[in-house]
Amino acid sequence: MDEAAAAEAVQLIDGEGEFAADSAERFMAAAGVAGCGLSYAVVSIMGPQSSGKSTLLNQLFGTNFREMDAFRGRSQTTKGIWIARCVGVEPCTVVMDLEGTDGRERGEDDTAFEKQSSLFALAISDIVLINMWCHDIGREQAANKPLLKTVFQVQVTALPSFEEKEEQFREQVQQLRQRFSNSIAPGGLAGDRRGVVPASGFLFSSQQIWKVIQENKDLDLPAHKVMVATVRCDEIAHEKFSCLTSDAEWMELESDVQSGPVPGFGKKLGYIVDVHMQEYDKEAIYFDEAVRTAKRQLLKSRVLNLVQPAFQKMLAHLRTRALEKYKTELNLTLESGKGFAAAVRDTTESNLNEFDQGCADAVIEQADWDYSKILEKVRRDVEDHTLSIREGKLSELTNHAKEKLRKALVEPVESLFDAAGPSTWASIRNLFKRETEAILPEFQKNLAGFEMESATSEGMVSKLRDYARSIVENKAKEEAGKVLMHMKERLAKSSIIRSPYRSISRTSDKVACHCQALKLLSVLAAIRWDEKPDKIEKILTSTLLDGSVTSKSKGASASSDPLASTTWEEVSPKYTLITPSQCKSLWKQFKAETEFAITQAVSTQQAHKRGNGRLPPPWAMVAIAVLGFNEIMTLLRNPIYLFLLFVGYLLVKALAVQLDINREFQNGVVPGIISVTAKLIPTLQNILNKVATEQQQQQGHHQDAAAEAPQQQQQPQPQPPPLLLSPRSPMSELRRPLHMPFSPVRKAVSPSPSSSSSTVTSPRNAGEDQKPRQMVQPDNESNNAYSIV
């Protein structure tokens, strides 16, 4: 680039106001401005005519503007607007020399072009210089006082007279020149400029701006001071906003509020905002009031938008803290024993008041922020938590009452069903009434602290009472589902099974067993909450106990059978546990599965009665003594024979019991022989080992007691367990722990008078593992031998 050509001044706008586009384009190309991008600055100078503007620019920037001829006197030297590039100043700086103001050449039209050119310079320039004589200060027009009032915020530099003190003038101009270096950098004279047009579009942009200004001949544009105030106030507002964003106190406050609530947040934030707003007011005080006020509102809006997120964050922290404090205080108040409703009321009021005060303290004076919405959110948070705690407390009270009812009813009701009898349901009703009257009033008293409506409280009590009824009903259903097992257990506890040696008739024993079972069946057939009597037991007794089920099924129609129904008279279907037809089926099954046990027990009683009834007749005893005299004498002369005979008898008896001969031969003779042969030797060894052990422990006892001691040690109970299964029951049923089979041993009395020995048959086996069997002897050891498996 040719510096001399660049410094050569070119007219941009002529004296008639025409934009010289061609010459301006040649200048842009020759000076190399078009390729500078955004790295350029525009400096313009304005001032009174013949005030030395062109001279100052030439001395300051090394340009070649035309200067006034002092010999010709004061006259218009610069017409229109001229442009040149500075020499030796970076970045690229374009200088505009404006026509002087207050000149006599333009006459009355002077102010129009003056304002147009001034507006044009302010619109496209980054830096505007106003040159004037010191002795002109104080004059209204000569000093451009209206202009100075609006733009006097740029810096002021006093220079000596060029004519009188040329050397000093040049020195100070050079010092001023240094301030234009790097003018667009941050902190430079034009460091805060905005909306820069790229250098390649500068000429077109300038032409369009001048066109707009020139077309407004009536000057409908804002007044000069309004226009300048608008630009300058914008710059001040932008500067103060930038200062706020980089303010250390603000950044620290913003950082602190992110991690938690900040004490005195509103005062601190209000002070920071107030400082920067006051700085704006201080710098914009000389500009048009309407403009600076409008720009202040915009600045305030931008500042509040900047700081409002921190305010919202502060409210969020206050909201979280208020909810947590409410939870803690509510728990402490409840633990102190205060009623739930009263605790909620007091705690809610105190915490909401504290939150409201915290929000008020966080608001700054410069803003009218409304925090009512977040206050409502906190109120909803408190209500939601209160509802959750309330439901939990009510659930806890209800579950506690249910647990007390369950413990008070389940086991007693189960015991009453175990001992079922005519007064079972009356006892259950009394138990139910006693326990509910003890527990439900306490529950209702606890509900008083919640201050709920009476209808709601009564409803909860009613539900709890229904729960207590359901406990009894469910237990009754459970026991009804196991009625057959309970009937068998009751048979097992009956006297005919537990005491097979007492003398009672066969018919009366069976009837007694069946009566006990029918009583249990009638109790579990239906739920009886009222005291109204029913005919269930009577119907069952008359229909089943008299054995009429079989006869009616053969000779009568189903309509005449009182059990041919699915409901009981005077009993609601929802309270029916076992229908009449189900009772009939259960009874048939019960009789089929227990008939064999009852028959065996009755037969044992009859055999015991016959065996213990009387001694053999005298003639039989004489015949035995006469015919067996030789054998008796042989035994008396050789006691070893008597001992061996007795030992053999015990051994055979033990083998028969352990091998369970009857069971082994149920599947046939050949399989029975094979099974007994395979088990004979191990069983014999086991018996001999036990006999030898017991002999050593019972030395000195009678031989009969010594032989039977192992059986007594293995089974100490005097009463045999009952047999509750019929001969048709499968082997898996024999493993039921509640139904271990019992088989009394039949005593066979030999009709031959020559022998006093007796044979004993083995009982049925209780399992399939073929383990050695336990034996228990009855009270009369001399006449009978029994075995309980």
Phi, psi and omega in degrees: 000136178276111183295325180296319179291324180292323182283349180292129184283142180230137179284126179267317177228126183280180184295339179270000179089013179273137180277120183272082187291321185293310180295327179292323178293320178296321178297315182300323180286317182290324182277349179074023182285326186299333182265012184275351181066235178262358185268072176204163179223151180241124179242132178232158180228139178221160180164181182296158179294140178062031178266001177091029182293312183294322178297316180299316181295319181295318179289325186279318187244000179072028180272184186227048177288152179289132181253160182287144176271113186294334181287338181270353179085180182291127178200170181286119179258314181260121176251132181076216182230129180246158185222143177204167178255142180290151180255125174077019179240129177243142000288184180305124184236124178258131183248135177243130178254114184268151175300137183295151180266166176063037179262149183281345185293325183273346175068223183290339182276004185302314186294330182294308181292324179302313180291323179295316181292320178298317179297321179295317180296317179294330183285326187249353185266148172271328181226131179241126177257135176244115183256132180202159177277144180298326183285353177273348180293130183112341176275148186289307184263318184299328181269005183050048184300318177301322180290318182295328181296333184262333186242011184288006174280352167286165186285154183247130178233127179263126181244145177290168182290134180292328183281324185267323183228071187295319183296313179296325179298316182294322180296315182288331175295321178295322176296320178293328181299325182298333183285348178267357175285136181052046185291336183266357178287159177303129183092350178282180182297328179243030184289343183254018182291155180224158176063044182287134177273134177304150185301327181293337179255006183297317183295315180295318179298317179298319181297318180292321179296315179297324179297316179296317181294319184290325181290338178272071184291326180282003179055052173286353174296159178306155177301160185304315182290329178291319180296313180292322178297323179297313181295313185290319179295325174300316181296317180296316181298319179295320180296317181289326177294320177296322178296323179294317182296334180257008180293131184294319180295320179294316181295323177293318179295319179296321179291320182293323184287345177289332184262346180170173180296141182252121177298137179067030184301313184298318180294316181297313182293319179298323179295317181297314180296319183296323180299312183287328176291323177294323177296322176297313181300322181295320183277333184260010186293333183272358180269172182306132187297316181297319181293311183294329177292317179297317180292328177295320179295320177295319178297318180297319178297317178296319180295316180294323176296329179289318187267348183297322176303324177293322176297317178296323177295321178297318178296324178297319177295319178297323178295314179297316181294322180296318180293316180295320178294322178298316179299314182296312182294324178295317179297317179296320180294320179293322179293335178285353177099006180285150179299150185298311183297316180295320179296318179296316182298310182293315183293320180297314182298315182293319182288321178293322177296319179294320178294319179298319178293321178297320177294319179298322179290335181278343180285142178261157183294330184286350184235151175249048182296137180257121180250020181294327181294317180289333174295320176294324177296318177297320179297319178293322176301315180296317180295319179297316179294320178299316179298319179297314179295320180298314179297321178295317180294317179296320177296320179296315178298317181295316180295323178295316178295321178297320180295320178296319178295319181296316179293327182282341187247323191299301185293316177299319179296319178297320178295320178295323177291326178297323179257045186303136179201189183300330183259017184298308184289330174295321177294321179295318178296318178295319177298314180300314181295317182296315183287319179292323178290342177270328187264317185295319176298323177296320177296317179295325177295321178293329179289340182299330180293343180272351177052042178273167179294150183298324179296319179294317179296316179296325178296319179294320177295319179297319178297322179292323177295320177297325178296319178298319177297322180294329177299312180294316182294318179295322177295321177297319178296320179297315180291326178295327177292340179248026186297321181297318178296319179294323177297320178293321178296320178296323175297321180296331180273355183288160185291332182292330180268317185283334179231074184287001184259350180283154188262105177222152183292155181298316184292315181295325178296313180298316180298319179298316178298315182293323178299316179299318180293320180293324177299315178297317180297320180292325179294320183270003182285332184206157175270132185237092179274336178260168182269008179290126182290155177231174185249020185296310182296321180296317180295316180296319181294312182291332184268320187259321187289328180280002179073025183275353180297315182291317182294319180291326179293338180266320189247001183229159179278164181294332181291336179272356180271117181294344179266359179274063183205164178253001179223157175260148176294138177063020177233127180294141180303328182288342177261005179276122179262317179230118181289162178304318180294325177291323176300319180297315179294317179298321180295317177300316180294319179298314180295320181295323185273346182243355183299318182295319180295317180295317180299315180296320180295317179295320179297322178297318177298317181294319179294320178297321179295316181292322182291327183258006186290310184200163179280165176299156180296156182301321181296327179292319179295322177295318180297319180296318182292322182286311185287333181256020183299313182299316181296321181295317180296321178300317179293323181290322179289330182238085182299340180297326178297316180298319179295315180296321179297318180294318178297317179299320179299315180296320181295315179296320179297314180296318178299317181297320180292314184291322183277344181053067188302314183301318181291320182297327183266009177291329182271005180129163183288311184296311177299325179295316179298316181298315182294316180294320179298319182292332184258356189294308185295311178301321180293319179298316178298319180296317180295316181296320178297318180293319180296318180297319180295314181292329178297319180293325182280335185243042178294139179094350180277170176296147184296324179295317180293324180293325181287331184262358182300317181303321180294323182291324180290327181285328183225088186284344185291135180282339185256134180283143176290156185280156172256115186247009183244145179279166178298341181272356182293145178289165182295330179296330178292335182291345183272358179297126182294337182272351184228059176286129187289150178233135180223106178292144181274129179280137178266127178252118180266123182290130178285348183279128179285354183275355184225133176260002179281159178230148178260148184233132177267152184274152176280177179281147179285146180265357181202176183255005183276349176060035175282159178303138186269149177272149184229143176226130181268143176285180184296319182269090185286337186279341186246329186225156175228127183233157178224133177247126180257000000 
